[in-house]
Amino acid sequence: MLVRLIICLGLFFAIQRVHAQEPVKNDSIMITIFMKHHQDKNIDELTEIRERNGFTENFPPASARVMSWYVMMGIGQVVTVKIPASELRNLNISVERSVWGAFSTEFYPTYDLYPVILENKAKLEK
């Protein structure tokens, strides 16, 4: 009986140790980047700055998945990306290296509310 208890406790602690070492599976975050065109520059000047900065090659970083990328006419561009939380620094560096000079930037933590809206609408239909 004592041997069984020792074996069971050993297995329990081994499982707990393995479980504690598992990486977090859903550590991604969404960030919306609001890139305002510098109004004192025309489109050719803005394009030249972005090309000089390597905008196309460097933004967004490889770790980012683009969720949306829109132009707000007369304002600039709005890009929402999903990245592993550990890659936030790389996203910021990518922006600093490739976007600054052509745009001023603002960052906003973002989440998808649409599934909640759909769920609420479905509840109303019942």
A tleap script that builds the chain and sets N, CA, C and O, in Angstrom:
source leaprc.protein.ff14SB
mol = sequence {
  NMET LEU VAL ARG LEU ILE ILE CYS LEU GLY
  LEU PHE PHE ALA ILE GLN ARG VAL HIE ALA
  GLN GLU PRO VAL LYS ASN ASP SER ILE MET
  ILE THR ILE PHE MET LYS HIE HIE GLN ASP
  LYS ASN ILE ASP GLU LEU THR GLU ILE ARG
  GLU ARG ASN GLY PHE THR GLU ASN PHE PRO
  PRO ALA SER ALA ARG VAL MET SER TRP TYR
  VAL MET MET GLY ILE GLY GLN VAL VAL THR
  VAL LYS ILE PRO ALA SER GLU LEU ARG ASN
  LEU ASN ILE SER VAL GLU ARG SER VAL TRP
  GLY ALA PHE SER THR GLU PHE TYR PRO THR
  TYR ASP LEU TYR PRO VAL ILE LEU GLU ASN
  LYS ALA LYS LEU GLU CLYS
}
set mol.1.N position { 0.820 -1.193 0.000 }
set mol.1.CA position { 0.000 0.000 0.000 }
set mol.1.C position { 0.871 1.267 0.000 }
set mol.1.O position { 0.596 2.225 -0.723 }
set mol.2.N position { 1.909 1.249 0.815 }
set mol.2.CA position { 2.811 2.386 0.909 }
set mol.2.C position { 3.526 2.616 -0.423 }
set mol.2.O position { 3.744 3.755 -0.835 }
set mol.3.N position { 3.890 1.512 -1.093 }
set mol.3.CA position { 4.570 1.617 -2.391 }
set mol.3.C position { 3.640 2.275 -3.413 }
set mol.3.O position { 4.073 3.134 -4.181 }
set mol.4.N position { 2.380 1.882 -3.426 }
set mol.4.CA position { 1.395 2.486 -4.339 }
set mol.4.C position { 1.253 3.981 -4.072 }
set mol.4.O position { 1.210 4.784 -5.004 }
set mol.5.N position { 1.182 4.343 -2.812 }
set mol.5.CA position { 1.052 5.742 -2.434 }
set mol.5.C position { 2.261 6.549 -2.908 }
set mol.5.O position { 2.108 7.654 -3.429 }
set mol.6.N position { 3.449 5.999 -2.729 }
set mol.6.CA position { 4.666 6.686 -3.166 }
set mol.6.C position { 4.677 6.838 -4.688 }
set mol.6.O position { 5.031 7.898 -5.205 }
set mol.7.N position { 4.295 5.797 -5.392 }
set mol.7.CA position { 4.254 5.848 -6.861 }
set mol.7.C position { 3.223 6.879 -7.318 }
set mol.7.O position { 3.504 7.676 -8.213 }
set mol.8.N position { 2.052 6.873 -6.725 }
set mol.8.CA position { 1.007 7.836 -7.088 }
set mol.8.C position { 1.450 9.266 -6.827 }
set mol.8.O position { 1.238 10.145 -7.662 }
set mol.9.N position { 2.063 9.503 -5.675 }
set mol.9.CA position { 2.554 10.845 -5.364 }
set mol.9.C position { 3.649 11.269 -6.330 }
set mol.9.O position { 3.690 12.422 -6.760 }
set mol.10.N position { 4.532 10.344 -6.671 }
set mol.10.CA position { 5.593 10.636 -7.641 }
set mol.10.C position { 5.016 11.012 -8.989 }
set mol.10.O position { 5.470 11.977 -9.604 }
set mol.11.N position { 4.019 10.267 -9.464 }
set mol.11.CA position { 3.369 10.581 -10.746 }
set mol.11.C position { 2.650 11.928 -10.677 }
set mol.11.O position { 2.710 12.723 -11.615 }
set mol.12.N position { 1.969 12.174 -9.552 }
set mol.12.CA position { 1.256 13.441 -9.394 }
set mol.12.C position { 2.215 14.618 -9.515 }
set mol.12.O position { 1.946 15.566 -10.252 }
set mol.13.N position { 3.336 14.562 -8.792 }
set mol.13.CA position { 4.288 15.672 -8.829 }
set mol.13.C position { 4.979 15.781 -10.187 }
set mol.13.O position { 5.299 16.885 -10.629 }
set mol.14.N position { 5.211 14.662 -10.846 }
set mol.14.CA position { 5.821 14.695 -12.181 }
set mol.14.C position { 4.872 15.368 -13.169 }
set mol.14.O position { 5.301 16.178 -13.991 }
set mol.15.N position { 3.581 15.035 -13.091 }
set mol.15.CA position { 2.586 15.648 -13.978 }
set mol.15.C position { 2.477 17.138 -13.693 }
set mol.15.O position { 2.412 17.943 -14.622 }
set mol.16.N position { 2.456 17.513 -12.426 }
set mol.16.CA position { 2.370 18.920 -12.059 }
set mol.16.C position { 3.567 19.700 -12.588 }
set mol.16.O position { 3.408 20.824 -13.064 }
set mol.17.N position { 4.760 19.120 -12.511 }
set mol.17.CA position { 5.973 19.789 -12.985 }
set mol.17.C position { 5.917 19.994 -14.495 }
set mol.17.O position { 6.252 21.071 -14.988 }
set mol.18.N position { 5.501 18.978 -15.223 }
set mol.18.CA position { 5.398 19.088 -16.684 }
set mol.18.C position { 4.344 20.117 -17.051 }
set mol.18.O position { 4.558 20.943 -17.938 }
set mol.19.N position { 3.195 20.068 -16.365 }
set mol.19.CA position { 2.121 21.013 -16.644 }
set mol.19.C position { 2.567 22.450 -16.388 }
set mol.19.O position { 2.236 23.345 -17.165 }
set mol.20.N position { 3.302 22.676 -15.323 }
set mol.20.CA position { 3.755 24.025 -14.988 }
set mol.20.C position { 4.740 24.573 -16.013 }
set mol.20.O position { 4.881 25.791 -16.127 }
set mol.21.N position { 5.423 23.715 -16.761 }
set mol.21.CA position { 6.409 24.159 -17.726 }
set mol.21.C position { 5.810 24.404 -19.108 }
set mol.21.O position { 6.503 24.908 -19.992 }
set mol.22.N position { 4.541 24.060 -19.313 }
set mol.22.CA position { 3.919 24.284 -20.612 }
set mol.22.C position { 3.838 25.781 -20.889 }
set mol.22.O position { 3.478 26.559 -20.006 }
set mol.23.N position { 4.173 26.188 -22.121 }
set mol.23.CA position { 4.078 27.610 -22.436 }
set mol.23.C position { 2.623 28.052 -22.525 }
set mol.23.O position { 1.733 27.245 -22.791 }
set mol.24.N position { 2.394 29.325 -22.302 }
set mol.24.CA position { 1.055 29.880 -22.460 }
set mol.24.C position { 0.706 29.796 -23.939 }
set mol.24.O position { 1.460 30.285 -24.780 }
set mol.25.N position { -0.412 29.190 -24.261 }
set mol.25.CA position { -0.752 28.946 -25.655 }
set mol.25.C position { -1.379 30.156 -26.341 }
set mol.25.O position { -1.239 30.312 -27.554 }
set mol.26.N position { -2.058 31.003 -25.600 }
set mol.26.CA position { -2.745 32.125 -26.215 }
set mol.26.C position { -2.245 33.431 -25.611 }
set mol.26.O position { -2.964 34.100 -24.869 }
set mol.27.N position { -1.015 33.783 -25.933 }
set mol.27.CA position { -0.449 35.000 -25.372 }
set mol.27.C position { -0.433 36.135 -26.387 }
set mol.27.O position { 0.302 37.108 -26.218 }
set mol.28.N position { -1.230 36.019 -27.429 }
set mol.28.CA position { -1.219 37.061 -28.450 }
set mol.28.C position { -2.083 38.251 -28.034 }
set mol.28.O position { -3.047 38.121 -27.280 }
set mol.29.N position { -1.698 39.408 -28.553 }
set mol.29.CA position { -2.428 40.641 -28.298 }
set mol.29.C position { -2.672 41.340 -29.621 }
set mol.29.O position { -1.932 41.146 -30.585 }
set mol.30.N position { -3.710 42.150 -29.659 }
set mol.30.CA position { -3.958 42.971 -30.840 }
set mol.30.C position { -3.617 44.410 -30.500 }
set mol.30.O position { -3.926 44.910 -29.419 }
set mol.31.N position { -2.978 45.049 -31.444 }
set mol.31.CA position { -2.591 46.447 -31.311 }
set mol.31.C position { -3.049 47.178 -32.566 }
set mol.31.O position { -2.805 46.715 -33.680 }
set mol.32.N position { -3.703 48.304 -32.390 }
set mol.32.CA position { -4.042 49.162 -33.520 }
set mol.32.C position { -3.057 50.311 -33.542 }
set mol.32.O position { -2.851 50.996 -32.540 }
set mol.33.N position { -2.452 50.509 -34.705 }
set mol.33.CA position { -1.471 51.573 -34.884 }
set mol.33.C position { -2.092 52.619 -35.799 }
set mol.33.O position { -2.424 52.337 -36.950 }
set mol.34.N position { -2.243 53.811 -35.279 }
set mol.34.CA position { -2.801 54.932 -36.017 }
set mol.34.C position { -1.618 55.741 -36.535 }
set mol.34.O position { -0.899 56.362 -35.753 }
set mol.35.N position { -1.416 55.735 -37.847 }
set mol.35.CA position { -0.281 56.428 -38.462 }
set mol.35.C position { -0.810 57.653 -39.208 }
set mol.35.O position { -1.378 57.533 -40.294 }
set mol.36.N position { -0.616 58.824 -38.616 }
set mol.36.CA position { -1.105 60.064 -39.220 }
set mol.36.C position { -0.051 60.606 -40.182 }
set mol.36.O position { 1.110 60.795 -39.817 }
set mol.37.N position { -0.486 60.855 -41.429 }
set mol.37.CA position { 0.427 61.475 -42.395 }
set mol.37.C position { 0.870 62.839 -41.882 }
set mol.37.O position { 0.086 63.579 -41.288 }
set mol.38.N position { 2.123 63.156 -42.117 }
set mol.38.CA position { 2.569 64.519 -41.816 }
set mol.38.C position { 1.991 65.433 -42.891 }
set mol.38.O position { 2.330 65.316 -44.069 }
set mol.39.N position { 1.132 66.328 -42.481 }
set mol.39.CA position { 0.369 67.166 -43.406 }
set mol.39.C position { 1.230 68.164 -44.182 }
set mol.39.O position { 0.774 68.728 -45.176 }
set mol.40.N position { 2.461 68.385 -43.742 }
set mol.40.CA position { 3.331 69.332 -44.452 }
set mol.40.C position { 4.078 68.669 -45.609 }
set mol.40.O position { 4.902 69.310 -46.262 }
set mol.41.N position { 3.792 67.376 -45.870 }
set mol.41.CA position { 4.452 66.651 -46.956 }
set mol.41.C position { 3.402 66.102 -47.918 }
set mol.41.O position { 2.314 65.700 -47.507 }
set mol.42.N position { 3.747 66.093 -49.209 }
set mol.42.CA position { 2.831 65.502 -50.187 }
set mol.42.C position { 3.108 64.001 -50.312 }
set mol.42.O position { 4.038 63.483 -49.694 }
set mol.43.N position { 2.306 63.317 -51.105 }
set mol.43.CA position { 2.390 61.855 -51.201 }
set mol.43.C position { 3.758 61.391 -51.700 }
set mol.43.O position { 4.263 60.364 -51.245 }
set mol.44.N position { 4.367 62.137 -52.634 }
set mol.44.CA position { 5.690 61.755 -53.131 }
set mol.44.C position { 6.748 61.852 -52.036 }
set mol.44.O position { 7.612 60.982 -51.928 }
set mol.45.N position { 6.684 62.905 -51.227 }
set mol.45.CA position { 7.631 63.064 -50.124 }
set mol.45.C position { 7.438 61.968 -49.075 }
set mol.45.O position { 8.409 61.429 -48.544 }
set mol.46.N position { 6.180 61.644 -48.782 }
set mol.46.CA position { 5.891 60.590 -47.812 }
set mol.46.C position { 6.401 59.238 -48.309 }
set mol.46.O position { 6.972 58.458 -47.546 }
set mol.47.N position { 6.184 58.972 -49.599 }
set mol.47.CA position { 6.656 57.720 -50.196 }
set mol.47.C position { 8.174 57.646 -50.147 }
set mol.47.O position { 8.726 56.593 -49.828 }
set mol.48.N position { 8.852 58.731 -50.453 }
set mol.48.CA position { 10.313 58.765 -50.415 }
set mol.48.C position { 10.841 58.464 -49.011 }
set mol.48.O position { 11.799 57.708 -48.855 }
set mol.49.N position { 10.224 59.047 -48.006 }
set mol.49.CA position { 10.642 58.799 -46.619 }
set mol.49.C position { 10.438 57.330 -46.264 }
set mol.49.O position { 11.323 56.700 -45.684 }
set mol.50.N position { 9.273 56.783 -46.610 }
set mol.50.CA position { 8.995 55.369 -46.302 }
set mol.50.C position { 9.987 54.458 -47.019 }
set mol.50.O position { 10.469 53.491 -46.428 }
set mol.51.N position { 10.297 54.745 -48.268 }
set mol.51.CA position { 11.255 53.925 -49.009 }
set mol.51.C position { 12.647 54.022 -48.384 }
set mol.51.O position { 13.329 53.008 -48.237 }
set mol.52.N position { 13.062 55.201 -48.025 }
set mol.52.CA position { 14.371 55.407 -47.400 }
set mol.52.C position { 14.457 54.649 -46.057 }
set mol.52.O position { 15.513 54.129 -45.697 }
set mol.53.N position { 13.353 54.597 -45.343 }
set mol.53.CA position { 13.301 53.914 -44.046 }
set mol.53.C position { 13.131 52.400 -44.167 }
set mol.53.O position { 13.225 51.687 -43.168 }
set mol.54.N position { 12.883 51.902 -45.381 }
set mol.54.CA position { 12.650 50.470 -45.550 }
set mol.54.C position { 11.299 50.034 -45.022 }
set mol.54.O position { 11.155 48.942 -44.473 }
set mol.55.N position { 10.312 50.898 -45.194 }
set mol.55.CA position { 8.960 50.643 -44.679 }
set mol.55.C position { 8.412 49.289 -45.140 }
set mol.55.O position { 7.970 48.492 -44.314 }
set mol.56.N position { 8.436 49.026 -46.431 }
set mol.56.CA position { 7.853 47.795 -46.971 }
set mol.56.C position { 8.577 46.557 -46.455 }
set mol.56.O position { 7.949 45.528 -46.204 }
set mol.57.N position { 9.898 46.653 -46.295 }
set mol.57.CA position { 10.678 45.510 -45.832 }
set mol.57.C position { 10.550 45.278 -44.323 }
set mol.57.O position { 10.637 44.141 -43.860 }
set mol.58.N position { 10.346 46.347 -43.562 }
set mol.58.CA position { 10.423 46.247 -42.102 }
set mol.58.C position { 9.102 46.312 -41.351 }
set mol.58.O position { 9.045 45.959 -40.173 }
set mol.59.N position { 8.055 46.751 -42.003 }
set mol.59.CA position { 6.781 46.897 -41.309 }
set mol.59.C position { 5.681 46.175 -42.055 }
set mol.59.O position { 5.553 46.331 -43.270 }
set mol.60.N position { 4.896 45.397 -41.362 }
set mol.60.CA position { 5.015 45.011 -39.965 }
set mol.60.C position { 6.080 43.930 -39.814 }
set mol.60.O position { 6.479 43.326 -40.810 }
set mol.61.N position { 6.551 43.669 -38.593 }
set mol.61.CA position { 7.552 42.617 -38.395 }
set mol.61.C position { 6.957 41.251 -38.723 }
set mol.61.O position { 5.738 41.080 -38.736 }
set mol.62.N position { 7.820 40.294 -38.983 }
set mol.62.CA position { 7.377 38.949 -39.381 }
set mol.62.C position { 6.473 38.294 -38.342 }
set mol.62.O position { 5.639 37.459 -38.694 }
set mol.63.N position { 6.620 38.652 -37.085 }
set mol.63.CA position { 5.810 38.038 -36.022 }
set mol.63.C position { 4.379 38.561 -35.982 }
set mol.63.O position { 3.540 38.021 -35.260 }
set mol.64.N position { 4.098 39.601 -36.747 }
set mol.64.CA position { 2.763 40.220 -36.716 }
set mol.64.C position { 1.866 39.652 -37.804 }
set mol.64.O position { 2.296 39.426 -38.934 }
set mol.65.N position { 0.619 39.427 -37.441 }
set mol.65.CA position { -0.401 39.038 -38.419 }
set mol.65.C position { -1.324 40.241 -38.598 }
set mol.65.O position { -1.954 40.694 -37.642 }
set mol.66.N position { -1.400 40.749 -39.813 }
set mol.66.CA position { -2.231 41.930 -40.084 }
set mol.66.C position { -3.699 41.513 -40.068 }
set mol.66.O position { -4.121 40.633 -40.817 }
set mol.67.N position { -4.463 42.166 -39.198 }
set mol.67.CA position { -5.895 41.907 -39.104 }
set mol.67.C position { -6.670 42.854 -40.024 }
set mol.67.O position { -7.685 42.472 -40.608 }
set mol.68.N position { -6.184 44.089 -40.147 }
set mol.68.CA position { -6.790 45.060 -41.070 }
set mol.68.C position { -5.778 46.163 -41.328 }
set mol.68.O position { -4.890 46.427 -40.518 }
set mol.69.N position { -5.940 46.805 -42.493 }
set mol.69.CA position { -5.045 47.910 -42.861 }
set mol.69.C position { -5.859 48.844 -43.745 }
set mol.69.O position { -6.136 48.539 -44.905 }
set mol.70.N position { -6.233 49.975 -43.186 }
set mol.70.CA position { -7.096 50.917 -43.894 }
set mol.70.C position { -6.417 52.272 -44.056 }
set mol.70.O position { -5.558 52.664 -43.266 }
set mol.71.N position { -6.832 52.973 -45.110 }
set mol.71.CA position { -6.442 54.369 -45.299 }
set mol.71.C position { -7.629 55.214 -44.877 }
set mol.71.O position { -8.762 54.965 -45.288 }
set mol.72.N position { -7.359 56.216 -44.051 }
set mol.72.CA position { -8.371 57.210 -43.702 }
set mol.72.C position { -7.993 58.452 -44.499 }
set mol.72.O position { -7.042 59.157 -44.160 }
set mol.73.N position { -8.737 58.705 -45.543 }
set mol.73.CA position { -8.387 59.795 -46.458 }
set mol.73.C position { -8.230 61.110 -45.719 }
set mol.73.O position { -9.087 61.507 -44.929 }
set mol.74.N position { -7.111 61.783 -45.994 }
set mol.74.CA position { -6.820 63.057 -45.362 }
set mol.74.C position { -6.214 62.932 -43.969 }
set mol.74.O position { -5.801 63.931 -43.381 }
set mol.75.N position { -6.160 61.723 -43.444 }
set mol.75.CA position { -5.648 61.501 -42.095 }
set mol.75.C position { -4.384 60.645 -42.133 }
set mol.75.O position { -3.321 61.094 -41.703 }
set mol.76.N position { -4.487 59.420 -42.642 }
set mol.76.CA position { -3.356 58.501 -42.659 }
set mol.76.C position { -3.803 57.065 -42.768 }
set mol.76.O position { -4.787 56.761 -43.442 }
set mol.77.N position { -3.084 56.184 -42.110 }
set mol.77.CA position { -3.365 54.749 -42.177 }
set mol.77.C position { -3.612 54.203 -40.779 }
set mol.77.O position { -3.035 54.670 -39.797 }
set mol.78.N position { -4.487 53.199 -40.714 }
set mol.78.CA position { -4.804 52.530 -39.457 }
set mol.78.C position { -4.556 51.040 -39.674 }
set mol.78.O position { -5.206 50.406 -40.505 }
set mol.79.N position { -3.610 50.491 -38.917 }
set mol.79.CA position { -3.224 49.089 -39.054 }
set mol.79.C position { -3.481 48.383 -37.735 }
set mol.79.O position { -3.038 48.844 -36.683 }
set mol.80.N position { -4.195 47.265 -37.787 }
set mol.80.CA position { -4.393 46.439 -36.600 }
set mol.80.C position { -3.645 45.135 -36.828 }
set mol.80.O position { -3.860 44.448 -37.827 }
set mol.81.N position { -2.763 44.803 -35.887 }
set mol.81.CA position { -1.983 43.576 -35.980 }
set mol.81.C position { -2.198 42.732 -34.738 }
set mol.81.O position { -2.529 43.241 -33.668 }
set mol.82.N position { -2.004 41.435 -34.903 }
set mol.82.CA position { -2.038 40.499 -33.786 }
set mol.82.C position { -0.628 39.944 -33.666 }
set mol.82.O position { -0.059 39.450 -34.640 }
set mol.83.N position { -0.067 40.029 -32.460 }
set mol.83.CA position { 1.308 39.568 -32.246 }
set mol.83.C position { 1.399 38.805 -30.931 }
set mol.83.O position { 0.579 39.006 -30.035 }
set mol.84.N position { 2.398 37.927 -30.814 }
set mol.84.CA position { 2.659 37.357 -29.498 }
set mol.84.C position { 3.040 38.503 -28.554 }
set mol.84.O position { 3.756 39.422 -28.952 }
set mol.85.N position { 2.574 38.453 -27.332 }
set mol.85.CA position { 2.860 39.531 -26.381 }
set mol.85.C position { 4.358 39.782 -26.247 }
set mol.85.O position { 4.790 40.918 -26.048 }
set mol.86.N position { 5.140 38.724 -26.356 }
set mol.86.CA position { 6.593 38.859 -26.221 }
set mol.86.C position { 7.222 39.625 -27.383 }
set mol.86.O position { 8.393 40.000 -27.309 }
set mol.87.N position { 6.468 39.862 -28.449 }
set mol.87.CA position { 6.979 40.550 -29.635 }
set mol.87.C position { 6.628 42.039 -29.671 }
set mol.87.O position { 6.900 42.713 -30.664 }
set mol.88.N position { 6.031 42.554 -28.602 }
set mol.88.CA position { 5.633 43.961 -28.572 }
set mol.88.C position { 6.823 44.886 -28.813 }
set mol.88.O position { 6.708 45.870 -29.543 }
set mol.89.N position { 7.941 44.580 -28.214 }
set mol.89.CA position { 9.147 45.398 -28.399 }
set mol.89.C position { 9.551 45.432 -29.874 }
set mol.89.O position { 9.890 46.493 -30.398 }
set mol.90.N position { 9.519 44.279 -30.547 }
set mol.90.CA position { 9.893 44.228 -31.961 }
set mol.90.C position { 8.930 45.021 -32.837 }
set mol.90.O position { 9.344 45.631 -33.823 }
set mol.91.N position { 7.656 45.014 -32.484 }
set mol.91.CA position { 6.693 45.831 -33.220 }
set mol.91.C position { 7.037 47.304 -33.065 }
set mol.91.O position { 7.037 48.048 -34.046 }
set mol.92.N position { 7.325 47.724 -31.856 }
set mol.92.CA position { 7.667 49.118 -31.610 }
set mol.92.C position { 8.932 49.518 -32.375 }
set mol.92.O position { 8.973 50.591 -32.977 }
set mol.93.N position { 9.950 48.676 -32.358 }
set mol.93.CA position { 11.187 48.972 -33.085 }
set mol.93.C position { 10.922 49.048 -34.581 }
set mol.93.O position { 11.477 49.905 -35.268 }
set mol.94.N position { 10.083 48.162 -35.084 }
set mol.94.CA position { 9.732 48.189 -36.501 }
set mol.94.C position { 9.096 49.517 -36.894 }
set mol.94.O position { 9.403 50.078 -37.947 }
set mol.95.N position { 8.215 50.010 -36.043 }
set mol.95.CA position { 7.569 51.309 -36.288 }
set mol.95.C position { 8.603 52.423 -36.230 }
set mol.95.O position { 8.654 53.276 -37.116 }
set mol.96.N position { 9.420 52.415 -35.196 }
set mol.96.CA position { 10.414 53.476 -35.046 }
set mol.96.C position { 11.374 53.538 -36.234 }
set mol.96.O position { 11.762 54.625 -36.661 }
set mol.97.N position { 11.755 52.389 -36.762 }
set mol.97.CA position { 12.722 52.353 -37.863 }
set mol.97.C position { 12.107 52.685 -39.213 }
set mol.97.O position { 12.776 53.274 -40.063 }
set mol.98.N position { 10.859 52.323 -39.426 }
set mol.98.CA position { 10.328 52.411 -40.786 }
set mol.98.C position { 9.195 53.411 -40.992 }
set mol.98.O position { 8.906 53.782 -42.130 }
set mol.99.N position { 8.562 53.847 -39.937 }
set mol.99.CA position { 7.381 54.697 -40.064 }
set mol.99.C position { 7.685 56.153 -39.719 }
set mol.99.O position { 7.181 57.069 -40.368 }
set mol.100.N position { 8.502 56.358 -38.705 }
set mol.100.CA position { 8.763 57.726 -38.266 }
set mol.100.C position { 9.374 58.554 -39.385 }
set mol.100.O position { 10.203 58.075 -40.158 }
set mol.101.N position { 8.954 59.776 -39.450 }
set mol.101.CA position { 9.393 60.689 -40.504 }
set mol.101.C position { 8.281 60.920 -41.511 }
set mol.101.O position { 8.097 62.034 -42.001 }
set mol.102.N position { 7.543 59.866 -41.817 }
set mol.102.CA position { 6.405 59.984 -42.727 }
set mol.102.C position { 5.098 60.114 -41.948 }
set mol.102.O position { 4.153 60.749 -42.415 }
set mol.103.N position { 5.049 59.519 -40.773 }
set mol.103.CA position { 3.836 59.498 -39.958 }
set mol.103.C position { 4.164 59.870 -38.520 }
set mol.103.O position { 5.294 59.686 -38.066 }
set mol.104.N position { 3.190 60.384 -37.816 }
set mol.104.CA position { 3.228 60.372 -36.355 }
set mol.104.C position { 2.355 59.188 -35.956 }
set mol.104.O position { 1.404 58.856 -36.665 }
set mol.105.N position { 2.662 58.557 -34.846 }
set mol.105.CA position { 1.987 57.300 -34.519 }
set mol.105.C position { 1.318 57.331 -33.161 }
set mol.105.O position { 1.738 58.043 -32.249 }
set mol.106.N position { 0.267 56.539 -33.055 }
set mol.106.CA position { -0.416 56.286 -31.792 }
set mol.106.C position { -0.716 54.792 -31.743 }
set mol.106.O position { -1.060 54.192 -32.761 }
set mol.107.N position { -0.588 54.197 -30.570 }
set mol.107.CA position { -0.831 52.770 -30.375 }
set mol.107.C position { -2.008 52.569 -29.435 }
set mol.107.O position { -2.142 53.261 -28.426 }
set mol.108.N position { -2.863 51.602 -29.785 }
set mol.108.CA position { -4.025 51.313 -28.945 }
set mol.108.C position { -4.178 49.799 -28.777 }
set mol.108.O position { -4.258 49.074 -29.769 }
set mol.109.N position { -4.220 49.312 -27.520 }
set mol.109.CA position { -4.577 47.903 -27.315 }
set mol.109.C position { -5.983 47.702 -27.879 }
set mol.109.O position { -6.842 48.571 -27.731 }
set mol.110.N position { -6.214 46.578 -28.513 }
set mol.110.CA position { -7.451 46.356 -29.260 }
set mol.110.C position { -7.995 44.961 -28.958 }
set mol.110.O position { -7.229 44.034 -28.696 }
set mol.111.N position { -9.311 44.819 -28.995 }
set mol.111.CA position { -9.900 43.489 -28.918 }
set mol.111.C position { -11.097 43.422 -29.844 }
set mol.111.O position { -11.666 44.444 -30.229 }
set mol.112.N position { -11.472 42.191 -30.196 }
set mol.112.CA position { -12.550 41.955 -31.146 }
set mol.112.C position { -13.877 41.848 -30.396 }
set mol.112.O position { -14.120 40.866 -29.695 }
set mol.113.N position { -14.721 42.844 -30.543 }
set mol.113.CA position { -16.018 42.869 -29.875 }
set mol.113.C position { -17.107 42.185 -30.707 }
set mol.113.O position { -18.162 41.840 -30.174 }
set mol.114.N position { -16.867 41.988 -31.997 }
set mol.114.CA position { -17.903 41.480 -32.880 }
set mol.114.C position { -18.501 40.137 -32.437 }
set mol.114.O position { -19.719 39.980 -32.515 }
set mol.115.N position { -17.705 39.159 -31.977 }
set mol.115.CA position { -18.331 37.915 -31.502 }
set mol.115.C position { -19.322 38.138 -30.366 }
set mol.115.O position { -20.332 37.439 -30.282 }
set mol.116.N position { -19.049 39.090 -29.504 }
set mol.116.CA position { -19.967 39.408 -28.404 }
set mol.116.C position { -21.256 40.008 -28.956 }
set mol.116.O position { -22.349 39.665 -28.503 }
set mol.117.N position { -21.129 40.898 -29.926 }
set mol.117.CA position { -22.305 41.502 -30.567 }
set mol.117.C position { -23.166 40.410 -31.203 }
set mol.117.O position { -24.386 40.401 -31.034 }
set mol.118.N position { -22.533 39.492 -31.933 }
set mol.118.CA position { -23.275 38.395 -32.565 }
set mol.118.C position { -23.982 37.525 -31.531 }
set mol.118.O position { -25.126 37.118 -31.730 }
set mol.119.N position { -23.299 37.243 -30.433 }
set mol.119.CA position { -23.897 36.444 -29.367 }
set mol.119.C position { -25.101 37.154 -28.767 }
set mol.119.O position { -26.131 36.525 -28.523 }
set mol.120.N position { -24.985 38.453 -28.527 }
set mol.120.CA position { -26.111 39.217 -27.985 }
set mol.120.C position { -27.285 39.263 -28.954 }
set mol.120.O position { -28.439 39.181 -28.533 }
set mol.121.N position { -27.005 39.393 -30.238 }
set mol.121.CA position { -28.084 39.398 -31.240 }
set mol.121.C position { -28.784 38.041 -31.284 }
set mol.121.O position { -30.006 37.972 -31.408 }
set mol.122.N position { -28.008 36.968 -31.182 }
set mol.122.CA position { -28.592 35.622 -31.194 }
set mol.122.C position { -29.496 35.428 -29.983 }
set mol.122.O position { -30.556 34.813 -30.097 }
set mol.123.N position { -29.089 35.945 -28.821 }
set mol.123.CA position { -29.920 35.824 -27.619 }
set mol.123.C position { -31.235 36.569 -27.790 }
set mol.123.O position { -32.278 36.096 -27.337 }
set mol.124.N position { -31.198 37.736 -28.443 }
set mol.124.CA position { -32.423 38.521 -28.668 }
set mol.124.C position { -33.384 37.800 -29.611 }
set mol.124.O position { -34.600 37.930 -29.474 }
set mol.125.N position { -32.849 37.046 -30.561 }
set mol.125.CA position { -33.692 36.341 -31.527 }
set mol.125.C position { -34.404 35.143 -30.916 }
set mol.125.O position { -35.399 34.670 -31.464 }
set mol.126.N position { -33.905 34.647 -29.785 }
set mol.126.CA position { -34.521 33.471 -29.146 }
set mol.126.C position { -35.744 33.822 -28.366 }
set mol.126.O position { -36.372 32.944 -27.774 }
savepdb mol mol.pdb
quit
